[in-house]
Each structure stands twice: as C-alpha cells, then as structure tokens.
Amino acid sequence: MKEYWFLLILLSVPFALGEEEERRGVIVDNENDTMTKLVENVEGLKPIVEGCRDGGANRRNSETRPDCIWREVEDAGLSEQVISLMEASGQEGANPSGQQYNYNLNNFKKKKSKSIEKLEEYLRKRMREALYGATPDMKEVRGVPDHEKFYELYKSQLGRNLITQLSEYCIFSDPRTGRVPYDLTGDGKKIAKFNRDKNLENLGVISANNQSLSFSSFNACIAQVAAECTGTLPASMTDLTNPNGPKIPKFESFNSLPSDTRRDHPEYEGNIIHPCELNRYMTGVKKALVQVEGLVETMREAPQSTSLQISNLQNKQDLNTDDIVNIGSKELVEESGYADEAQKEAQTLEECRQNPDGADCAKYLSNTEENQKVEEEFLVRGLALKAKLERDLTGTETEVVEVDQDKLKEYYLENGMSEENFALLLEQARASREVQNGTTVEKYLQDQIRNKYQKERKALQESLNARLDETDVMKGASDPNDPASVAQNTTTKLANIKTRIENSPAELATLYHYSNIVSSFFEVSGGAQATTNTRALAEELQNNYFDGSTPGRGTASDFSQLEGFADPGGSDAANTSLNANDIDKIQFGIDDRNNPQ
C-alpha cells in the first residue's frame, strides 16, 4: 500500500472551508505545529515577555509591547538564539534559509466541531467514489496510469481552495471599484452588507463583456489584494472599466444611497479576512504548487518501477479531477449532513447558555491566562521572523542597508516566484512612480517586502487576538474580577457563538454559491491556452442551496442567462484551477505580455 501515500494525503484534506468555519471553540496548539515554543525554551525570554505587558516593569513610556520585547531581547543578548530557533524549527525538511516558515494562524487551531467532522467524512467518501467507483475495497483505481494524475488532482485542489479563499474576501468587494471594507469600523459593517448583497444579486446578470456582472468586482478585487496589504493602492479609485470592450455599467454604491437609508442599513455580523492574511495564504499555496511541480518533474525523469504504476484493466473510466474539486452549495451544506450537525451543535450551545457549567460547554470557553500564552508565543515568533527578514535582506538586524538584486531574487524565488516572473517584476518596478522619481529598483522592492511583512504580521496578530477574545469569558466583562460579571459575560459569549453556528450553513453555502459562479469566468493557464472552470458553474446551477425549494432561504435568483456558460462535462484542460504562475499575477500584477500594470 506504499504507493497510495499521496492519495491518503488527498483524502485527509479534501476542501478548504475558510478558517471561520473550519474550527469551533477554544484555540489550541495545532498538532501539526512542529515549531519550537520560543517563550518556553529560551531561558530568560519568559520574564522579558511578562515584563513588557501593559503596566509591566520593562515597559518604557509610550513604548509598544513588541518594541519593548525585542529591545529587552537584544539587551539580554538573546536575539541570535531566538532567531536560530526560529530558523531550525518548522516543518521537517523545510529550506533552512527561506524567509517564510511555518508561522501563521495554522500554528493555532480551534477545536474541530462535529459538523465539520461530518462534512469531512462526506467529502472523503465523495472522493473515494470518484477514485474507485463501486469498489469498496479500494483496490482498483479508475483509469489512472501513474502517480502524476494524483499530483494533478492535488494541484487542482490547492488552486480551488485558494479560489474559495479569494471568494471569501471578494464577496464583500465594492461593485464599482473592487475595494473591500475589511476595516469594519464606522460604516464598515453596513458597507460590507451592502456590497455582499449587491454581488449576490449580480451573479445571474450577464455584463456587456459576456461575463457574470459580479465577476467584474471579483476580478478587480483579486488584482488589489497585494496592494491592499502593502498600502500602495490610491486613496480613491474610479469605476471599473473593461479595457477590451464597452464601459461596465455604473453601479450603485453605498454612498449613493439616501442618507436615511444609509443610517438604517443593516450591518454584516461577521468578520472579513484581512488582505495580508490572504496574501500570506497565497504565498503558501504557491510554494506548495512549486514543490509539487518539482516532484512531477523528478518522477518524469526517473525510471518508473512497477510499484509506482497504478493501472486498472477492468475499470476503463478516466479519472476526472472536475468530479472531485467541484461541488454545488446544496450538496456541500445539506446533503453532506453539515447543516443537521450544525443545528445539533446550536442546541448544545443553547443548553450551555442556560447552564455554562455543563459537560459539553468547556470546549467553547477559554480564560485570559491561557490565551495570553498563545498570543505572546505568536507575537515573539513574529518579532523573531521580522529580525531574521531584515538580516537576510540587509546582512544586519537593525541598520537600513540597500540590498542587491541577487538577494532580492533569492527572496522572491524562495517564496515561489519563477525567474521569468521575477524579470517581469523588475520591469514593473522600473515603471513605478517611485523609481521614476529617483528611488532605485532595489530600494523600491526592498520597501515592498518590508511593508508587506510588517502589515502581514500585524494583521495575523490581530486576527488571532480576535479569535482568542471570542471565547475568553473575562474579555468584555464589566469587571473581570467579579464572578457575577464574568458569568453574565459567559452567557453572552455562548449566545454569540450559538448564533454564528446557526447561521454557518447559510454562510458556507453563500460562499460556495458565489465562488462557483464567479470563478467559472476566471481564466487560468490550465492547458495549452487559458481556460475557465465551467464545471463549477454547472455543479452550482444543478445543486444550488438557494434554489427556492426550501422555505426561509429567500427567493432564488434567475440564473437562466448563465446556463449557456455551464459545461456539465467539464473542461478539456489538464487543470482548470490556479497554478503558481496565476498566483504570481494576482500577488504582483504581473503581465505575461511584459506590459506591467
């Protein structure tokens, strides 16, 4: 069974469901996190961290906690030890000189819920049936000549997962500009609700350039993710236009609504992933795709032994990756059993709300002391990686030194960029306003790397803190030292979690409904020429959670205009999902025609 190792990996992670839906309850250490616990293992670091807390003895006037921690680390002569541990830990076999380590929110997970377990079980069963058909003993695989087909499936799934994550962000994009109000302060929640409703409303409308109208804002949104992260987008943007056709119709915006409508507009009661989190996720997917491509090339060059051949003489039906990576929103949420399990979990939470001391309630609640350990470990890892990034780029942890192109090239290639795309990135930098005004290309790119990392680190930290606060019974209490106040706050926390879980089936279905439709118009370089994943649209039209057949889900939109774009048979391309080159385009605005945007 050794030849099936890669298949087992595929079965273990069939779909990305979004971090908000992936886990429930208290944040815990991820069992797959192989990084060294820096605060616990570096002697003298723990008292430094504790002394830099609010009101701590080490904290100087107006000094931020991160600045306090790293200043104390350097004063104590611990910086090299902390950075070395960061370099040495991480996934086994990782490149020790790379800038991107196993440092992200996946190091800390929420406990898995029964509804997610039910969904994962269903998706594995669905994959097994696609791979083996009616052979329950799983001895014969459908028409698979060798392992390369499994690699293709894995690449398709990675790309599809990323499209889902992009959709989770871009569903909130402004229909006029593609901008996302990820800062939900002020009118942010109202704008998010308005944008989301408009994008869902526009899904079934075909634009002048023969695409779903919602694809216009989605396409503009994904092109802005990296610039949103680095803060290089202009303060204001004009309406979307189609460079190869007529001007896209002027969309209604939240600000164009009458003042009384804006004042009374409902708010979106949820969170929006930060563009820097999304950018970090893109980098991870891109690196994984590059590694898989390397494995494929190695296998192509190596002599193929019979142990690596998987053939099936009885079942001649070809394995179609479209059968596995595409799924309609109704099947995903309803037929899988996810919605039923979520309803059961909501009932458990209602019982917990009435009796927080119940046996099943502790997994939804946390305390400040334990959360602080998780939060501070994450903070120190980020500070260590920041210092290492500066050292790798400039040769020093503190001085600002301009680096040469070889160093920059090494950085970008380690993060999954091809040499061809790096050359295009240089051309793009040379055309930038800053370089035209006298900044060197090297300084421009160095500042881009530094700005992106700083914003990424801050966004990841704030996201983790928000997830910790969600279950912390003392955070939000009027008096954390008063048992009655903590008890009242606990009831409120449980009620909020219950509401989120009750709404999760519709939220998850909405995400896949939107993603299946807009992504079907997104061109990817899956074969000899660019192609689109028409199978995703076909699956959604045939299996739509919001088809109007069930009361309470609203009236289904008219998708008759989309039917001509759907192909139930799937695409003829080898891969109809994103690859590393596609992700480079999104992250850096790279133009294949050597015409930088």
N, C-alpha and C positions, 0 to 999 in steps of 0.2 A: 504493500500500500504506500510505499515511499513516494511513488510518482504522483500521488494525489495531494502532496503537501500544499501546493499552491491553491488547489481547489478548496481545501479546508480554510485557507485564509479568506477566500472569496465568500464562502458560506458564513464566516464569522462576522463580516461587516458588509451586509448587502446594500444598505442605504444610509445616507446622511439625513437625519431628520431635523437638524437645527438644534443648537445647544439648549434652547429654551424647552424643547420637547423631549430631548434625549434623556434627561435625568430629572428626578424629583427629590425633594427633601434636602437633607444636610450635605454640605460639601465635605468630601472625604478625599484622602490621598488616592490617586489612581494607581491601581495595582500594576499597571504597566510603566509607571514612572520610575526610571532607573537612576535618576539624578541623586547625587549626594545631598542630604539635608545640611545645607551650609550652616545655618544658625546652630544646629545641634553638634556639628562635627568640627567646627573651627573654634579652638579654645580661645576664649576671650571675646568672641563675637556676640554671644547672647547678652552679656551685660551692656555692651555698646548699644545694641538694638533697644533694649529695655530703657536705657538712659536717654534715648532720643525720642521716646514717646512724648505726647503732649504733657508738659509740666515736668519732664524728666530732667535730671541733673546735668546731662550732657548738652542739652538744647540751648543754643545761644539765642539772643533776642532776634526776632524776625527771620530766623533760620528755618528752612523747611526740614521736615523729618528726613527725607532722602539725603539732603546735603549734610545734615548732622551725622547720619550713619556713615557715609563714605569718608567724611573728614576724620571721624574718630577711627575708622578702619585704617586710613593712611597714617594717622598719627601713631597708631599702635603697631605699625609695620606689618599689618595683616593682609594688605591688598593683594600681594603676589600669591599668597596661599589661597585666598578666596577665588581669585581668577583661575589659578591652576586647578582647583577642584571643579570649577565650572567647566573647564576645558576637558578634564579627564572623565567627567560623568556624562550621562546621556545614553542614548541607545547604543547597544553593543555593535561595534564595527563602524560607528559614525566617524566621519572625517574629523580628526582632532584639530585641524587648522581652520575649519569652517566657522563662519560668523553666526549662523543660525543653528542653535542647539535645541534640544527638547525643552524649550522654555516657552510655554504658552498655557492657556487655560486648561488644556487637556491633562496637565500635571495634577489637576484637582478636579474631581468629578462629583456630581450629585449622585446619590444612590439611585440605582435603577428601579423603575416602577414596574408593577405587574402589567400595566397596559403596554409599556414599551417591550417587555419580555414577550407578550402575546404577539405584538407586531413583528418583532424579530423572528419569532418562531414561524410565523406565516410566510415571511419573506424568504426564509431559508427553505421552507417547503416548496415555495413557488420556484426558487432557483433549482432545487433538486429535480423537480418535474421537468423544467426546461432542459436540464442537462441529461437526465436519464430516462425521461418519458415514463413508461409503465413498468420499469424495472426496479422494484422496491429494494432489492439487494444492492443496488448501485454498482453493479459490476460492468455494465456496458454503457458507455457514454455516446451520446448522439454524434455520429459523423465527425469526430474530432481527430484529425490526423496526427497532431503533436501538441506540445505544450504552448506553442505560440498562440493558439486560439484562446487559451486561458489568460495569457498576458493581454491579449486584445480585449477580452472581457473585463479584466481588471482596469485597464486604461479607460475603457468606456465608462465604467462605474465611477472612477475617480473624476472624470470630466463631468459626468452627470451630477455627481454630488456637488461639485463646485457651482454648476449652473443653478442648482437648488439654493445654495447659499447666496449667490448673487441675487436670485429672485427674492429671497427673504429680505434683502436690503432694498432692492429697486422697486418692490411693490409700493413703497412709500415715496417714489420719485415724483417730482412736480411734472404734470403732463405738459407743461410749457418748456421747461428747461432741463429736466432730468435730475435736478438737485434734490437731495434727501434731507429732511429736517431731523437729523439724528440727535440734535440737541432739543430735548422735549421741554425746555423751559419756556416761559412766556406763552405764546400761542402755538408752540411746537406740537403739542398733542392734538390740537384742533386741526392744524395744517396736515399732520400725518394722517388723521382720519379722512380728511377731505381728499388728499392725494390717493390714498388707498382705494376709496370708493370710486373715484374717477377712473383709475386704472382698471379696476374690475369691470366697470361699466363699459369701458372702451375695448375690452378684449374681443368682442364679436363684431366690431366695426372695421371694415377694410379701408385703409387710407388711400390717398392718391397714388402712392408708390407701391400699391398692391401688397400691403402687409397689415397685420393687426395694428390698429391705431395705438394700442398700448405698447407695441414694440418700439415705437419712436422714443418714448421716455425711457424704456428699459435700455435701449441701445445707447442713448446719451448718458444714462446713469452709469453703466459699467465702464464707459470711457473716462469717467471722472473719479473713480474710486481712489486711485493712487494720488491724484492731485488734491482730493479732499483730505487725504491722510497727511500729505506734506504741507497743506495750507497754501498751495500755489494756484488755486483757482481764483479768478477775478471775483470781486465783491458782488457784482451783478452780472447776469447773463441774459442774452436776448432769447427770443422764442426759437424753438427747434426749427431747423430747415432741412430740406432734403437736397444734398448737393447735386444729385443726378436727376432731379425732376422738379415738379411744382412745389411751392412753399407749403409746408404742412399747415393745416388749418389752425388758426389761433385758438388755443384752448382757454377755457375759463380757469381762473386761478382763485385761490382762497382770498387773496387781497382784493379781487374784483367783486366779491360778494358785498351786498349792502351791510352797513355797519351793524345793524341789529341782528342780521343772520350770522355774521362773524362772532358777535358777542355770545349768541345762544347755540353756536355749533357744537355738536357732541365731540368728545375727546377720544383719542385712541388710548385704551387702557392696557398698555403693554410696553415693551422695550423695543428699541431698534438697535441692531448690531452696529457698532462703531466701524467706520470705513477702515480704520487701521487694523481692527481685528480681522476684517475681511481681507485686507491686503496681506496680512500675515498668513491667513489660511491659504490664499492663492499661492504664496511662495512655497508653502509646504506641499501642496498638491503638485506644483510644477516640479519640485525636486524629486518627488516620488515618480512622476511620469518619466523624467530623465533617467532615473535609475532603472525603471522597467525597460525603457528603450535600450539601455546598456546591456541588460540581461538578454534581451531578444537578440541583439547583435552577437553576443558571445555564444548563444546557443546556435545561431545560424552558422557560425564559423567552426563550431566543434563537431566532431563526428557524432552522429546520432546513434546511440545504442538502442537495442530493442526495449530496454527498460524505460526509455524516455518516449517511446511511441505508444500512443493511446489510439487504438483503432477499434472499429466496430463493424463487423461483417454482416450482422443481422439487421441493425437499425441504420438505414441509409439517410435518414432525415438530417439535414445540416443543422448545426447549432447556430442560431441567430441571436446575436447579442441584444438586438432590439427586443426580443421576447423577455429578457431579464431586466434590462435597465429602465424600461418604460413601464409605468403603471398609472392607471387612472385614479383620480382623487377618491372616488367612491370605494373602489376596491381597497385602496390603501387604508382608509379610515374605517369603513363599515364592514366589508367582507372579511377583513383580517381579524376582526374582533377587538380592535383597538378602542372603538367608541364604547363598547359594552364594558370593557375593563376600566376605562376612564370614569364611567358612571359609577361603577362599584367603588372606585377609589374616592370619588367625591362623597359618596355616602359614608365611607370610613372617616373622612375628614369632618363631616358634619357631626358624627359621633364624637370625634376628638374635640371639636369646638365646644360641645356640651360637657365633655369630660376630658380635659387635656392630659390627665394622668393615665389614660387608657393605655393598654399594652401596645397598640399599634401606632401610638402618637409620637413617640420619641424620635422616630426617623424623620419627622418633619420639622423638628425643633433643634436649635443649637444655642450655645451660650457664647458670650463675648470672649472669654478666656481662650477657648479652643479655636475660635475663629481668628483671634489675633495671631496665634501661632502660624496658621495657614497664610494669613495676609502678610505677615512680616517675612516669612520664608520666600514668598513670591517677590516681595519688594527687594530683598537682598539679592536674589538671583538676577533681577533686572538691573540693579546697580553694578553687579559684577560683570554682566554682559555689556553694559554701557562702557565700562572701563576697558574691557577687552576689545571692543569695537574700535575705540579711539587708539589703542595700542597697535592693533593690526593695520589700521589705516594710516597712522602717522608715525608709528615707532615710539610713541610716548602716550602716557595716560592723561597728561594734563596740557601740554603745550599744543597750540594750534599750528600744525605744520602742513603745508600743502603737499599732497602726495602725487606720485607719477601715475601715468595711465596703466602701467603694468599692475600696480597694486589695486587700482580700481577694477581693472579687468578680472583680476583674481577674485575679487569680492563678488562681482556680478555672476561670474561663471559658477562659483560655489553655490550661488543661490538659484541655479537652474537656467540661467540665460545662455543661449548659444553664442558662439563667436560672431556669427553673421549678425545676430541681433545687437550684439554689443557695438559692432561697427555702425549700425544704423542709429543706435542710441547716441554715439559720439556726434554723428551728423545732426541729430536732433538737438543736442546740447549746443553745438556751434551756431544753430539758428535761433537760439533763445535770446530773449531781450537782454538778459543779464550779460551774456557773453558778448553780444553786440555792443554793449555799453562798457566793455573793458574787463569783465571778470574772465578768468581763464576757464577753459573747459573742465580742467581737473578740479578747480575750486568749486565750480558750479555743481558737478556731480558729487563731490565730497559733501557739500552742504545738503544736497538732496538726500543722501544716505543718512546723514546725521539727523536731519529734521524728521525723516520718516521714522527712524528708530525711536527718537525721543517721543514722538506722538504715539507710536505703537505701544511703547512701554507704559505711558500714562493711560491710554485707553484700556489696555489689558488689566492694569491695576484697578481702575475704576469699575470695570465690568465685574471683576472678581469680588470687589468690596460690595457691590450692589447685590450679588448673589448670596454673599455671606449674610448681609443685613436682612435679606428676605426671611430667613428662618431664625434670626437672633432674637430671643424673647426679651432681651434688655434694650436692644436698639429701638428707639421710638417710644419707650415707656416714659411717662412724665417724670417718674422718679425710679431709676434703676435699682435703688436700694430699698424700695417699698414693695413687699410681696404682693400687695393688692394691685399696685400699678403694673407690676410685671405680669400678674395673672390676667389682667384686662388686656394688656398688650399681646399676650399669648393667644387669647381668643381672637383678637383682630388678625393676627398673623395667620392663624389656621383658616379663618374665614376667607382671607385674601387668596391663600393657596388653593382652597376649595373652588373658588370662583375661576381661577386660572385653569384648573384641571377640568372643570365642567365645560369651559369654552375651548379646551385644547383640540377636540375632534374637528370642530368647525374651523379653528385657526390652521390646523395642519392641512385640512382639505383645501382651504383657501390658498395656502402656499403652493401646493402641488397643482391645483387648478390653474393658477396664474402662471406658474413655471412651465407647465406642459404646453401652454398656448404660446407664450411669448418666445420660449426657447426654440419653438418649431420654425421661427423665422430668422434665427440666428445662424449665419453661415460659419461653418467650421471647416478646417482643412483636413477632412477625413479620408479623402482618396486622392485620385489624380487631380481633381479640381474641388473647389469649395462646394459644400453640400449642406443641406439642412436636415434636421431630425423630424421628418414628417410623421414618423410613427408615434412620437409623443403626443402630437395633436390628435391623431386618430384614436389613441387609447383614451384620451380625455373626453372626446366627443361621444365615445361609446360607453364611458364609465364615469359620468360626471356626478359628483356628490350633490351638486346644486341643480339637479335636473327637474326640480319641482314636484317630484313624485312623493316626497315626504313632507308633511306639514311642518312649518316652523323654520324651513330653510330659505324662505324667500322665493320670489318668482324667478325662474330660470331665464337667463338672457337668451336672446335669439342668436344662435351660432351658425345659422344656415349659410352665411357668407363665407364661413371658414371651411365648409365641407369640401370644397374643391381643392384645398391645400393639404388635406389629410390623406395619407397613404397607409392603409392598414397593413400592407405587405412590408413596410419598412424601406429603408434606403439601400441602394446597391453599394454604397461606400463601405470601406472596411471599418470605419469608425466615425460615427456621427456625433461625437462629443468632443469637448475641448482637449487639445493637446498642449504641450509645453509652449509651442510657438504661438498658439492662440492666446495663452495666458500672458506671454510677454507683451503682445499687442495691447491687451487690456491694462496691464500694470504700467506700461510706459508709453502708450500711444504710438507704438512703432508701426510704421507703414511699410509693407512689403515692397512697395514700389520706390523705396528710397526717397520718399517725399514726406518728411516728418510733419506731423500735425502741429 
